[in-house]
Amino acid sequence: MKEDVLEQVVDDFLKFGGYFTTHNIGFRPRSDHPEYVGDQDSVRSDIDVVGYHPTRSGVERVVVVSCKSWQGGFDATAKLAELREEKKGPKRATWRAFRELWVPKWSEAFREEIFELTGERVFAYRVAVTRLRGDADAWSHDPRIALNLPGCSVGFLRLEDMWAKMLAELTTTVAPSEIGRLAQLLKAAGLTADHVIEKPGVAGTRSVRRRRT
């Protein structure tokens, strides 16, 4: 089941690229792991979307996506600083939202679940976000993330880019998903002008308008 709109957009985006998808795959550390703590590790975490491409090879054959549908957007620099404990985080520790990247026992369980599901040990890990700010490249070069996901690529999927791809590739054939059908209707009605709000949620900010799709 696709639980939120961003997850549905990710699902359509991957399917447009020829991927088969599945959702909400649970994982947790093995109980015999030397660092297993029952009251912290017994509750499963979820992989939001996994895409498998039958004809691709290498890391792009499998795409694993964690969806962060935060309306305020995603500040890559700030979140990485919180993970590194260089910056004070929110009340809920930031690593809990990225345990598969940051905590070795969870990373191990995550990789094993992907292997059981796809037969692949290297894959593309992506964080899907509404808006992206900061230094996204730093995530792909962070030594701790690289150690926890050896051989994998790490990056981001922006809602803006996924939506643009969907609109560009939609035809009049009825789309298989609710999001796809909505995009078709908006496109047919001429309501798909693309624009970027510089500072979401702040009154009086300027919009930069671009080409109508």
FIKOLZA-1660 file (N, C-alpha, C; in steps of 0.1 Angstrom, whole numbers, plus 5000, padded with zeros to 4 digits):
% residues 213
   i   px   py   pz ch aa at
   1 5008 4988 5000  A  M  N
   1 5000 5000 5000  A  M CA
   1 5009 5012 5000  A  M  C
   2 5006 5022 4991  A  K  N
   2 5013 5035 4991  A  K CA
   2 5006 5044 5000  A  K  C
   3 5013 5049 5011  A  E  N
   3 5006 5056 5021  A  E CA
   3 5005 5071 5019  A  E  C
   4 5014 5077 5012  A  D  N
   4 5013 5091 5010  A  D CA
   4 5015 5095 4996  A  D  C
   5 5012 5108 4993  A  V  N
   5 5012 5112 4979  A  V CA
   5 5026 5111 4973  A  V  C
   6 5036 5116 4981  A  L  N
   6 5050 5115 4975  A  L CA
   6 5053 5101 4972  A  L  C
   7 5049 5091 4980  A  E  N
   7 5052 5077 4977  A  E CA
   7 5046 5073 4964  A  E  C
   8 5034 5078 4962  A  Q  N
   8 5027 5074 4949  A  Q CA
   8 5034 5081 4937  A  Q  C
   9 5039 5093 4939  A  V  N
   9 5046 5099 4928  A  V CA
   9 5059 5091 4925  A  V  C
  10 5066 5087 4936  A  V  N
  10 5078 5079 4934  A  V CA
  10 5075 5066 4926  A  V  C
  11 5064 5060 4930  A  D  N
  11 5060 5048 4924  A  D CA
  11 5057 5050 4909  A  D  C
  12 5050 5060 4905  A  D  N
  12 5048 5063 4891  A  D CA
  12 5061 5066 4884  A  D  C
  13 5069 5074 4890  A  F  N
  13 5082 5078 4884  A  F CA
  13 5091 5066 4881  A  F  C
  14 5091 5057 4890  A  L  N
  14 5099 5045 4887  A  L CA
  14 5093 5036 4877  A  L  C
  15 5080 5035 4877  A  K  N
  15 5073 5027 4867  A  K CA
  15 5075 5033 4853  A  K  C
  16 5075 5046 4852  A  F  N
  16 5077 5053 4839  A  F CA
  16 5091 5049 4834  A  F  C
  17 5101 5046 4843  A  G  N
  17 5114 5042 4839  A  G CA
  17 5116 5027 4837  A  G  C
  18 5105 5020 4838  A  G  N
  18 5105 5005 4835  A  G CA
  18 5107 4996 4847  A  G  C
  19 5106 5002 4859  A  Y  N
  19 5108 4994 4871  A  Y CA
  19 5095 4988 4876  A  Y  C
  20 5096 4976 4882  A  F  N
  20 5086 4970 4889  A  F CA
  20 5088 4975 4904  A  F  C
  21 5077 4977 4911  A  T  N
  21 5078 4983 4924  A  T CA
  21 5070 4975 4935  A  T  C
  22 5075 4977 4947  A  T  N
  22 5068 4972 4959  A  T CA
  22 5070 4982 4970  A  T  C
  23 5062 4980 4980  A  H  N
  23 5062 4991 4991  A  H CA
  23 5062 4986 5005  A  H  C
  24 5066 4994 5014  A  N  N
  24 5065 4992 5028  A  N CA
  24 5071 4978 5032  A  N  C
  25 5083 4976 5029  A  I  N
  25 5090 4963 5033  A  I CA
  25 5097 4965 5046  A  I  C
  26 5093 4957 5056  A  G  N
  26 5098 4959 5069  A  G CA
  26 5112 4952 5071  A  G  C
  27 5119 4958 5080  A  F  N
  27 5132 4952 5084  A  F CA
  27 5136 4957 5098  A  F  C
  28 5144 4949 5105  A  R  N
  28 5149 4952 5118  A  R CA
  28 5162 4944 5121  A  R  C
  29 5170 4948 5130  A  P  N
  29 5182 4940 5133  A  P CA
  29 5179 4926 5138  A  P  C
  30 5188 4917 5135  A  R  N
  30 5186 4903 5139  A  R CA
  30 5188 4903 5154  A  R  C
  31 5180 4894 5161  A  S  N
  31 5180 4894 5175  A  S CA
  31 5193 4889 5181  A  S  C
  32 5201 4882 5173  A  D  N
  32 5214 4877 5178  A  D CA
  32 5226 4886 5175  A  D  C
  33 5222 4898 5170  A  H  N
  33 5233 4908 5167  A  H CA
  33 5239 4912 5181  A  H  C
  34 5252 4914 5182  A  P  N
  34 5258 4917 5195  A  P CA
  34 5254 4931 5200  A  P  C
  35 5249 4939 5192  A  E  N
  35 5244 4952 5197  A  E CA
  35 5229 4953 5197  A  E  C
  36 5222 4942 5196  A  Y  N
  36 5208 4942 5196  A  Y CA
  36 5202 4946 5210  A  Y  C
  37 5193 4956 5210  A  V  N
  37 5187 4960 5222  A  V CA
  37 5172 4958 5221  A  V  C
  38 5166 4949 5228  A  G  N
  38 5152 4945 5226  A  G CA
  38 5142 4957 5226  A  G  C
  39 5143 4966 5236  A  D  N
  39 5133 4977 5236  A  D CA
  39 5135 4987 5226  A  D  C
  40 5146 4987 5219  A  Q  N
  40 5149 4997 5208  A  Q CA
  40 5148 4991 5194  A  Q  C
  41 5151 4978 5193  A  D  N
  41 5152 4972 5180  A  D CA
  41 5142 4962 5176  A  D  C
  42 5132 4960 5185  A  S  N
  42 5122 4950 5182  A  S CA
  42 5111 4955 5172  A  S  C
  43 5109 4968 5171  A  V  N
  43 5099 4974 5162  A  V CA
  43 5105 4975 5148  A  V  C
  44 5099 4970 5138  A  R  N
  44 5104 4970 5124  A  R CA
  44 5103 4985 5118  A  R  C
  45 5113 4988 5110  A  S  N
  45 5113 5000 5102  A  S CA
  45 5108 4996 5088  A  S  C
  46 5104 5006 5080  A  D  N
  46 5099 5003 5067  A  D CA
  46 5107 5009 5056  A  D  C
  47 5109 5001 5045  A  I  N
  47 5114 5007 5033  A  I CA
  47 5102 5011 5025  A  I  C
  48 5102 5024 5021  A  D  N
  48 5090 5030 5015  A  D CA
  48 5087 5024 5001  A  D  C
  49 5097 5025 4992  A  V  N
  49 5095 5020 4978  A  V CA
  49 5108 5013 4974  A  V  C
  50 5106 5001 4967  A  V  N
  50 5117 4994 4961  A  V CA
  50 5114 4992 4947  A  V  C
  51 5123 4996 4938  A  G  N
  51 5121 4994 4923  A  G CA
  51 5131 4984 4918  A  G  C
  52 5126 4975 4909  A  Y  N
  52 5135 4965 4903  A  Y CA
  52 5134 4966 4888  A  Y  C
  53 5145 4968 4881  A  H  N
  53 5145 4968 4866  A  H CA
  53 5150 4955 4861  A  H  C
  54 5143 4948 4853  A  P  N
  54 5147 4935 4849  A  P CA
  54 5158 4935 4838  A  P  C
  55 5161 4946 4832  A  T  N
  55 5171 4946 4821  A  T CA
  55 5183 4954 4824  A  T  C
  56 5183 4962 4835  A  R  N
  56 5194 4970 4839  A  R CA
  56 5204 4962 4847  A  R  C
  57 5216 4967 4848  A  S  N
  57 5226 4960 4856  A  S CA
  57 5233 4971 4865  A  S  C
  58 5241 4966 4874  A  G  N
  58 5248 4976 4883  A  G CA
  58 5239 4981 4893  A  G  C
  59 5243 4993 4899  A  V  N
  59 5236 4998 4910  A  V CA
  59 5222 5003 4906  A  V  C
  60 5220 5007 4894  A  E  N
  60 5207 5012 4889  A  E CA
  60 5196 5001 4887  A  E  C
  61 5200 4988 4888  A  R  N
  61 5190 4978 4887  A  R CA
  61 5180 4978 4898  A  R  C
  62 5184 4981 4910  A  V  N
  62 5175 4983 4921  A  V CA
  62 5176 4997 4926  A  V  C
  63 5164 5003 4928  A  V  N
  63 5164 5016 4934  A  V CA
  63 5155 5015 4947  A  V  C
  64 5161 5020 4958  A  V  N
  64 5154 5019 4971  A  V CA
  64 5152 5034 4975  A  V  C
  65 5139 5037 4978  A  V  N
  65 5136 5051 4981  A  V CA
  65 5130 5053 4995  A  V  C
  66 5135 5062 5002  A  S  N
  66 5129 5067 5015  A  S CA
  66 5122 5080 5012  A  S  C
  67 5109 5081 5015  A  C  N
  67 5102 5093 5012  A  C CA
  67 5101 5102 5024  A  C  C
  68 5105 5115 5022  A  K  N
  68 5104 5125 5033  A  K CA
  68 5095 5136 5028  A  K  C
  69 5082 5134 5030  A  S  N
  69 5072 5144 5024  A  S CA
  69 5070 5156 5033  A  S  C
  70 5081 5162 5037  A  W  N
  70 5080 5174 5046  A  W CA
  70 5077 5186 5038  A  W  C
  71 5066 5193 5042  A  Q  N
  71 5062 5205 5034  A  Q CA
  71 5072 5216 5035  A  Q  C
  72 5080 5216 5045  A  G  N
  72 5091 5227 5046  A  G CA
  72 5103 5224 5037  A  G  C
  73 5103 5212 5031  A  G  N
  73 5114 5208 5023  A  G CA
  73 5125 5201 5031  A  G  C
  74 5136 5198 5025  A  F  N
  74 5147 5190 5031  A  F CA
  74 5160 5198 5029  A  F  C
  75 5166 5202 5040  A  D  N
  75 5179 5208 5040  A  D CA
  75 5190 5198 5042  A  D  C
  76 5196 5194 5031  A  A  N
  76 5206 5183 5031  A  A CA
  76 5218 5186 5040  A  A  C
  77 5222 5198 5040  A  T  N
  77 5234 5202 5049  A  T CA
  77 5230 5201 5064  A  T  C
  78 5219 5207 5067  A  A  N
  78 5215 5207 5081  A  A CA
  78 5212 5193 5086  A  A  C
  79 5205 5184 5078  A  K  N
  79 5202 5171 5083  A  K CA
  79 5215 5162 5085  A  K  C
  80 5224 5164 5076  A  L  N
  80 5237 5157 5077  A  L CA
  80 5245 5161 5089  A  L  C
  81 5244 5174 5092  A  A  N
  81 5251 5179 5104  A  A CA
  81 5244 5174 5117  A  A  C
  82 5231 5172 5116  A  E  N
  82 5224 5166 5128  A  E CA
  82 5228 5152 5130  A  E  C
  83 5229 5144 5119  A  L  N
  83 5233 5130 5119  A  L CA
  83 5247 5129 5125  A  L  C
  84 5256 5139 5121  A  R  N
  84 5270 5139 5127  A  R CA
  84 5271 5144 5141  A  R  C
  85 5260 5149 5146  A  E  N
  85 5259 5156 5159  A  E CA
  85 5268 5168 5159  A  E  C
  86 5269 5175 5148  A  E  N
  86 5275 5188 5147  A  E CA
  86 5265 5199 5149  A  E  C
  87 5252 5196 5148  A  K  N
  87 5242 5205 5150  A  K CA
  87 5231 5199 5158  A  K  C
  88 5225 5207 5167  A  K  N
  88 5214 5202 5175  A  K CA
  88 5202 5198 5166  A  K  C
  89 5197 5186 5168  A  G  N
  89 5186 5181 5160  A  G CA
  89 5172 5184 5167  A  G  C
  90 5162 5179 5161  A  P  N
  90 5148 5180 5167  A  P CA
  90 5147 5171 5179  A  P  C
  91 5135 5171 5185  A  K  N
  91 5133 5163 5197  A  K CA
  91 5135 5148 5194  A  K  C
  92 5130 5144 5183  A  R  N
  92 5132 5130 5179  A  R CA
  92 5146 5129 5172  A  R  C
  93 5155 5121 5176  A  A  N
  93 5168 5121 5171  A  A CA
  93 5168 5118 5156  A  A  C
  94 5176 5126 5148  A  T  N
  94 5176 5125 5134  A  T CA
  94 5179 5111 5128  A  T  C
  95 5188 5104 5135  A  W  N
  95 5193 5091 5130  A  W CA
  95 5181 5082 5129  A  W  C
  96 5171 5084 5137  A  R  N
  96 5159 5074 5137  A  R CA
  96 5152 5075 5123  A  R  C
  97 5153 5086 5116  A  A  N
  97 5147 5087 5103  A  A CA
  97 5156 5082 5092  A  A  C
  98 5169 5079 5096  A  F  N
  98 5178 5074 5086  A  F CA
  98 5186 5063 5092  A  F  C
  99 5180 5054 5100  A  R  N
  99 5188 5044 5107  A  R CA
  99 5194 5034 5097  A  R  C
 100 5189 5032 5085  A  E  N
 100 5195 5023 5076  A  E CA
 100 5207 5029 5070  A  E  C
 101 5209 5042 5071  A  L  N
 101 5221 5048 5066  A  L CA
 101 5232 5050 5077  A  L  C
 102 5227 5051 5089  A  W  N
 102 5236 5056 5100  A  W CA
 102 5240 5046 5111  A  W  C
 103 5232 5036 5113  A  V  N
 103 5234 5027 5124  A  V CA
 103 5237 5013 5118  A  V  C
 104 5249 5008 5121  A  P  N
 104 5254 4996 5114  A  P CA
 104 5245 4984 5115  A  P  C
 105 5239 4982 5127  A  K  N
 105 5230 4970 5129  A  K CA
 105 5218 4971 5120  A  K  C
 106 5213 4983 5119  A  W  N
 106 5201 4986 5110  A  W CA
 106 5205 4985 5095  A  W  C
 107 5217 4990 5092  A  S  N
 107 5222 4990 5078  A  S CA
 107 5223 4975 5074  A  S  C
 108 5229 4967 5082  A  E  N
 108 5230 4953 5079  A  E CA
 108 5217 4947 5076  A  E  C
 109 5207 4949 5085  A  A  N
 109 5194 4943 5083  A  A CA
 109 5187 4949 5070  A  A  C
 110 5189 4961 5067  A  F  N
 110 5184 4968 5055  A  F CA
 110 5190 4961 5043  A  F  C
 111 5203 4960 5042  A  R  N
 111 5209 4954 5031  A  R CA
 111 5205 4939 5029  A  R  C
 112 5203 4932 5040  A  E  N
 112 5199 4918 5038  A  E CA
 112 5185 4917 5033  A  E  C
 113 5176 4926 5038  A  E  N
 113 5162 4926 5033  A  E CA
 113 5162 4929 5018  A  E  C
 114 5170 4938 5013  A  I  N
 114 5170 4942 4999  A  I CA
 114 5176 4930 4991  A  I  C
 115 5186 4923 4997  A  F  N
 115 5191 4911 4990  A  F CA
 115 5181 4900 4989  A  F  C
 116 5174 4898 5000  A  E  N
 116 5163 4887 5000  A  E CA
 116 5152 4890 4990  A  E  C
 117 5149 4903 4988  A  L  N
 117 5138 4907 4979  A  L CA
 117 5143 4908 4965  A  L  C
 118 5155 4912 4962  A  T  N
 118 5159 4914 4948  A  T CA
 118 5171 4906 4943  A  T  C
 119 5178 4900 4952  A  G  N
 119 5190 4892 4948  A  G CA
 119 5202 4901 4946  A  G  C
 120 5201 4914 4949  A  E  N
 120 5212 4924 4946  A  E CA
 120 5217 4929 4960  A  E  C
 121 5230 4930 4960  A  R  N
 121 5236 4936 4972  A  R CA
 121 5241 4950 4971  A  R  C
 122 5241 4955 4958  A  V  N
 122 5244 4969 4956  A  V CA
 122 5232 4975 4949  A  V  C
 123 5229 4988 4952  A  F  N
 123 5217 4994 4947  A  F CA
 123 5218 5009 4948  A  F  C
 124 5208 5016 4942  A  A  N
 124 5208 5030 4943  A  A CA
 124 5198 5034 4955  A  A  C
 125 5203 5041 4965  A  Y  N
 125 5195 5045 4976  A  Y CA
 125 5192 5060 4973  A  Y  C
 126 5179 5063 4974  A  R  N
 126 5174 5077 4971  A  R CA
 126 5165 5082 4982  A  R  C
 127 5166 5094 4986  A  V  N
 127 5157 5101 4995  A  V CA
 127 5148 5110 4986  A  V  C
 128 5135 5107 4986  A  A  N
 128 5126 5115 4979  A  A CA
 128 5121 5127 4988  A  A  C
 129 5122 5139 4982  A  V  N
 129 5118 5151 4990  A  V CA
 129 5109 5160 4982  A  V  C
 130 5102 5169 4990  A  T  N
 130 5094 5179 4983  A  T CA
 130 5102 5190 4977  A  T  C
 131 5112 5195 4984  A  R  N
 131 5121 5205 4980  A  R CA
 131 5134 5202 4986  A  R  C
 132 5145 5205 4978  A  L  N
 132 5158 5202 4983  A  L CA
 132 5167 5214 4984  A  L  C
 133 5173 5216 4996  A  R  N
 133 5182 5227 4998  A  R CA
 133 5196 5221 5003  A  R  C
 134 5206 5229 5003  A  G  N
 134 5218 5225 5009  A  G CA
 134 5227 5217 5000  A  G  C
 135 5237 5211 5006  A  D  N
 135 5247 5203 4998  A  D CA
 135 5243 5188 4998  A  D  C
 136 5236 5185 4987  A  A  N
 136 5231 5171 4986  A  A CA
 136 5243 5161 4983  A  A  C
 137 5253 5166 4976  A  D  N
 137 5264 5157 4972  A  D CA
 137 5272 5152 4985  A  D  C
 138 5271 5160 4996  A  A  N
 138 5279 5156 5008  A  A CA
 138 5274 5142 5013  A  A  C
 139 5261 5139 5010  A  W  N
 139 5256 5126 5015  A  W CA
 139 5263 5114 5008  A  W  C
 140 5265 5116 4995  A  S  N
 140 5271 5105 4987  A  S CA
 140 5286 5104 4991  A  S  C
 141 5292 5113 4997  A  H  N
 141 5306 5113 5001  A  H CA
 141 5309 5111 5016  A  H  C
 142 5298 5110 5023  A  D  N
 142 5300 5108 5038  A  D CA
 142 5306 5095 5041  A  D  C
 143 5317 5094 5048  A  P  N
 143 5323 5081 5051  A  P CA
 143 5315 5071 5058  A  P  C
 144 5307 5076 5068  A  R  N
 144 5299 5067 5076  A  R CA
 144 5288 5060 5067  A  R  C
 145 5281 5068 5059  A  I  N
 145 5271 5063 5050  A  I CA
 145 5277 5053 5040  A  I  C
 146 5289 5057 5035  A  A  N
 146 5296 5048 5025  A  A CA
 146 5299 5035 5031  A  A  C
 147 5303 5035 5044  A  L  N
 147 5307 5023 5051  A  L CA
 147 5295 5014 5054  A  L  C
 148 5283 5020 5057  A  N  N
 148 5271 5013 5060  A  N CA
 148 5264 5008 5047  A  N  C
 149 5266 5014 5036  A  L  N
 149 5260 5010 5023  A  L CA
 149 5271 5008 5013  A  L  C
 150 5280 4998 5015  A  P  N
 150 5292 4996 5006  A  P CA
 150 5287 4993 4992  A  P  C
 151 5294 5000 4982  A  G  N
 151 5291 4998 4968  A  G CA
 151 5278 5005 4963  A  G  C
 152 5270 5010 4972  A  C  N
 152 5258 5016 4967  A  C CA
 152 5259 5031 4964  A  C  C
 153 5250 5036 4956  A  S  N
 153 5250 5051 4953  A  S CA
 153 5239 5057 4962  A  S  C
 154 5242 5069 4966  A  V  N
 154 5233 5076 4975  A  V CA
 154 5229 5090 4969  A  V  C
 155 5217 5094 4969  A  G  N
 155 5213 5106 4963  A  G CA
 155 5198 5110 4966  A  G  C
 156 5193 5120 4959  A  F  N
 156 5180 5125 4962  A  F CA
 156 5171 5125 4949  A  F  C
 157 5158 5124 4952  A  L  N
 157 5148 5125 4941  A  L CA
 157 5139 5137 4945  A  L  C
 158 5139 5148 4937  A  R  N
 158 5131 5159 4940  A  R CA
 158 5117 5158 4933  A  R  C
 159 5107 5162 4941  A  L  N
 159 5093 5161 4936  A  L CA
 159 5092 5169 4922  A  L  C
 160 5098 5180 4922  A  E  N
 160 5098 5188 4909  A  E CA
 160 5102 5180 4897  A  E  C
 161 5113 5173 4899  A  D  N
 161 5119 5165 4887  A  D CA
 161 5110 5153 4884  A  D  C
 162 5105 5146 4894  A  M  N
 162 5097 5135 4891  A  M CA
 162 5084 5139 4885  A  M  C
 163 5078 5150 4889  A  W  N
 163 5065 5155 4884  A  W CA
 163 5067 5159 4869  A  W  C
 164 5078 5166 4866  A  A  N
 164 5081 5170 4853  A  A CA
 164 5082 5158 4843  A  A  C
 165 5089 5148 4848  A  K  N
 165 5091 5136 4840  A  K CA
 165 5077 5129 4837  A  K  C
 166 5069 5128 4847  A  M  N
 166 5056 5122 4845  A  M CA
 166 5048 5130 4835  A  M  C
 167 5048 5143 4836  A  L  N
 167 5040 5151 4827  A  L CA
 167 5045 5150 4812  A  L  C
 168 5058 5149 4811  A  A  N
 168 5065 5148 4798  A  A CA
 168 5061 5135 4791  A  A  C
 169 5060 5124 4799  A  E  N
 169 5058 5111 4793  A  E CA
 169 5044 5106 4793  A  E  C
 170 5035 5113 4799  A  L  N
 170 5021 5109 4799  A  L CA
 170 5015 5109 4785  A  L  C
 171 5007 5100 4782  A  T  N
 171 4999 5099 4769  A  T CA
 171 4984 5100 4773  A  T  C
 172 4976 5098 4763  A  T  N
 172 4961 5099 4766  A  T CA
 172 4956 5085 4770  A  T  C
 173 4965 5075 4770  A  T  N
 173 4961 5062 4776  A  T CA
 173 4959 5063 4791  A  T  C
 174 4948 5058 4796  A  V  N
 174 4945 5060 4810  A  V CA
 174 4956 5054 4818  A  V  C
 175 4961 5063 4827  A  A  N
 175 4972 5059 4836  A  A CA
 175 4968 5049 4846  A  A  C
 176 4977 5040 4851  A  P  N
 176 4973 5030 4860  A  P CA
 176 4971 5034 4875  A  P  C
 177 4975 5046 4878  A  S  N
 177 4974 5050 4892  A  S CA
 177 4966 5063 4893  A  S  C
 178 4962 5066 4906  A  E  N
 178 4954 5078 4908  A  E CA
 178 4962 5091 4905  A  E  C
 179 4975 5090 4910  A  I  N
 179 4983 5102 4907  A  I CA
 179 4985 5104 4892  A  I  C
 180 4987 5093 4885  A  G  N
 180 4989 5094 4870  A  G CA
 180 4977 5100 4864  A  G  C
 181 4965 5095 4868  A  R  N
 181 4953 5100 4862  A  R CA
 181 4950 5115 4865  A  R  C
 182 4954 5119 4878  A  L  N
 182 4953 5133 4881  A  L CA
 182 4962 5141 4872  A  L  C
 183 4974 5137 4870  A  A  N
 183 4984 5144 4862  A  A CA
 183 4978 5145 4848  A  A  C
 184 4972 5135 4842  A  Q  N
 184 4966 5135 4829  A  Q CA
 184 4955 5146 4828  A  Q  C
 185 4946 5146 4839  A  L  N
 185 4935 5156 4839  A  L CA
 185 4941 5170 4840  A  L  C
 186 4951 5172 4848  A  L  N
 186 4956 5186 4849  A  L CA
 186 4963 5190 4836  A  L  C
 187 4970 5180 4830  A  K  N
 187 4976 5183 4817  A  K CA
 187 4966 5187 4806  A  K  C
 188 4955 5179 4806  A  A  N
 188 4945 5181 4796  A  A CA
 188 4938 5194 4798  A  A  C
 189 4937 5198 4811  A  A  N
 189 4930 5211 4814  A  A CA
 189 4939 5223 4813  A  A  C
 190 4952 5221 4809  A  G  N
 190 4962 5232 4808  A  G CA
 190 4966 5238 4822  A  G  C
 191 4965 5229 4832  A  L  N
 191 4968 5234 4846  A  L CA
 191 4982 5230 4851  A  L  C
 192 4991 5227 4842  A  T  N
 192 5004 5221 4846  A  T CA
 192 5015 5231 4844  A  T  C
 193 5012 5244 4844  A  A  N
 193 5023 5254 4844  A  A CA
 193 5033 5251 4855  A  A  C
 194 5045 5251 4852  A  D  N
 194 5056 5247 4862  A  D CA
 194 5061 5260 4869  A  D  C
 195 5061 5261 4882  A  H  N
 195 5066 5273 4889  A  H CA
 195 5073 5269 4902  A  H  C
 196 5082 5277 4906  A  V  N
 196 5089 5274 4918  A  V CA
 196 5087 5285 4928  A  V  C
 197 5083 5282 4940  A  I  N
 197 5081 5291 4951  A  I CA
 197 5095 5292 4958  A  I  C
 198 5101 5304 4959  A  E  N
 198 5114 5304 4965  A  E CA
 198 5115 5301 4980  A  E  C
 199 5105 5305 4987  A  K  N
 199 5104 5302 5001  A  K CA
 199 5090 5298 5005  A  K  C
 200 5087 5285 5004  A  P  N
 200 5074 5280 5007  A  P CA
 200 5069 5284 5021  A  P  C
 201 5056 5288 5021  A  G  N
 201 5050 5291 5034  A  G CA
 201 5053 5306 5039  A  G  C
 202 5061 5313 5032  A  V  N
 202 5064 5327 5036  A  V CA
 202 5056 5337 5027  A  V  C
 203 5047 5345 5033  A  A  N
 203 5039 5354 5025  A  A CA
 203 5047 5364 5018  A  A  C
 204 5043 5367 5006  A  G  N
 204 5049 5378 4998  A  G CA
 204 5062 5374 4991  A  G  C
 205 5065 5361 4991  A  T  N
 205 5077 5357 4983  A  T CA
 205 5074 5356 4968  A  T  C
 206 5085 5357 4961  A  R  N
 206 5084 5358 4946  A  R CA
 206 5084 5344 4940  A  R  C
 207 5075 5342 4930  A  S  N
 207 5075 5330 4922  A  S CA
 207 5083 5332 4910  A  S  C
 208 5090 5321 4906  A  V  N
 208 5097 5321 4893  A  V CA
 208 5090 5312 4884  A  V  C
 209 5084 5317 4873  A  R  N
 209 5075 5309 4864  A  R CA
 209 5084 5305 4853  A  R  C
 210 5080 5293 4848  A  R  N
 210 5088 5287 4837  A  R CA
 210 5078 5281 4827  A  R  C
 211 5084 5274 4817  A  R  N
 211 5076 5270 4805  A  R CA
 211 5065 5261 4809  A  R  C
 212 5053 5263 4803  A  R  N
 212 5041 5254 4805  A  R CA
 212 5044 5241 4798  A  R  C
 213 5041 5230 4805  A  T  N
 213 5044 5217 4799  A  T CA
 213 5032 5213 4790  A  T  C
% end
